[in-house]
Amino acid sequence: MSEITGMALIRSRRGLSAKIAAKLGITRGAVAQWNVVPPQYCPIIEATFGIPREELRPDIFLKAESTGVAA
């Protein structure tokens, strides 16, 4: 997991807020007003932009830990 998470992560990537807004059908201003990423949008952002939901909302989504056993 990166050190930067949530909205700080989104804001750190140039143009990402605008791309997220376009994908979700909302305005860039709406995304800019988020203090945290709404959990209902995490799966969409993860699938579209490849940012794990655990990094978007580490307070809600736990990172799956590897058991070290190959399937």
N, C-alpha and C positions, 0 to 999 in steps of 0.2 A: 504494500500500500504506500502511496506517496505521502509525503509530509503534509501537503496541502490537500484539504478535503472540502466537500460541499461547495458552497457558493464561491469560496476563495479559489477553488480549482477551476470552476467555470469562468470566473472573471480573469484568471491568469492566462487563459487561452484566447488570443485575439480572435474576435468574430464569433466565438462559440455561443454567446448569449443570443445573438441575432439568428444563428442557425437553429438553436433550440426553439426560439420563439416561432420561427417559420414552420418548423416541424410540428409544433404543438398547436399552431393556428392562433397564437396570441401575440400581443405586441412585445417589442423589445423592452418597452417601459415596464410591462407586467413582470418580465423576468428580472429586470433590474430592481424591482421592489421586493423580490424574495429575500428574506433573511436566511432561510434554509430552503433547500429543494423540496417541494411538496412530494410526499412519498408516492402519490399516484402517478407521478411523472418519471420516477426513477427507472422503471422497467423500459419505458420508451427511450429515454436518454441512453441507457445502457445498450440497448439493441441497436440504436442508430449511430451513436458516437463512440461506442466501445469503452465508455467510462463505467467501471463496475459500480453497482448500486451501493456496495459497501464503502466506496470512496465518496459517493454523493451524500449518503446519510449513514455514517458509521454509528450513529446513536440508535438506529433502528435495525439496520441489516448487519448481521454478523458475517465475517469472512469465513468461508468454509475452510476448515483446516485439513491439511493433507494427512492421511494416516500412514503414508509411507509404503503402502502395500499396492502393488500394481494389480489392476483388474484383469 
